[in-house]
Amino acid sequence: MNRIEYIESNIAELRYKLKTHKLYENLKHVDDIKVFMENHVFAVWDFMSLIKALQKNLTCVDVPWTPNENRLAGRLVNEIVLAEESDVDLNGEPKSHFDLYLESMIQIGASTKKIEDFISEIKNSKSYTESVKKININPIVKEFMDFTFNIIDSNKNHVIASVFTFGREDLIPDMFVEIVKKLSVNDEIKADNLIYYLERHIEIDADEHGPMALKMIEELCGKDDEKWKEAEVASKKGLEMRIKLWDYIETKIS
């Protein structure tokens, strides 16, 4: 068993808990989907912050430019950013996955006010810490994002990459896609944007970004036992924080 397989084995139970979470059983009506999305959108946003932190650390985004020492990791992170930040929508227009999610929320009638207020604060202050104080979000949602930014602030690329890789949006199972499709068929909601987002994200994560991210972790940890241990601990904590967020959303729905 190699190092990646060892981590995957040790987090398998947590990933199973997420994929079989009772939250999904309670997504029965359009209002349930709205509640889910209005809270989950903050996880979609900070997911982008994780990958951009890696791009900042592993490539050169400064001017004047200098060569990058992390050649393989730099290439991998740039390829991931390309799709996450500049994918295409149903009409073939360039969109980030975050923008696709916002459009999906608007289409089904979910409120985007809190996340848009938050983004406005971020643009003005350039500070996560200051911006999150100014919006009215549940402490559990804030705790989830606080964890993400503590990971980013650690400046440990192997730790950031591990949380990014093992706490990905592919943890949303096919079951969720089928629930949305079922509601859509019954004309309860128009959700073609949401279905496209989910299927696109799951497809890219499984076929492209997942394998790339695992290679990146191997490159960043190398033969350093301490780094591999830190990667495992961070991955577990990331999954535990996602379960806590799912627990909160399930409570809101039920």
Secondary structure, DSSP 8 states (H G I E B T S, - for coil): --HHHHHHHHHHHHHHHHHT-TTGGG--SHHHHHHHHHHHHHHHHHHHHHHHHHHHHHS--SSS----S-HHHHHHHHHHHHHHHSEE-TTS-EE-HHHHHHHHHHHHT---HHHHHHHHHHHHH--HHHHHHTS---HHHHHHHHHHHHHHHHT-HHHHHHHHHHT-GGGS-HHHHHHHHHHHHTTS---HHHHHHHHHHHHHIIIIIHHHHHHHHHHHHTT-HHHHHHHHHHHHHHHHHHHHHHHHHHHHH-
